[in-house]
């Protein structure tokens, strides 16, 4: 059961990115005006941060409480990498 939850946490945000991109490509184009490579890197390495950025960027809310949401998503993404390291470490 634990592996199913871990797999869902790993794949879940990426599935959400794909569906949201298919349903609202204009928002994604506006959020990633710099180009698609940044969106692909976000998809691969920081999916929660990418989702929050796409949610906030078209609103112009990357300050105040929006910045707090973005930092929280970044912490969640980075903790997934740190958690893997911690579980592999010998005690």
Order of alpha helices (4+ residues) and beta strands (2+ residues): alpha-alpha-alpha-alpha-alpha
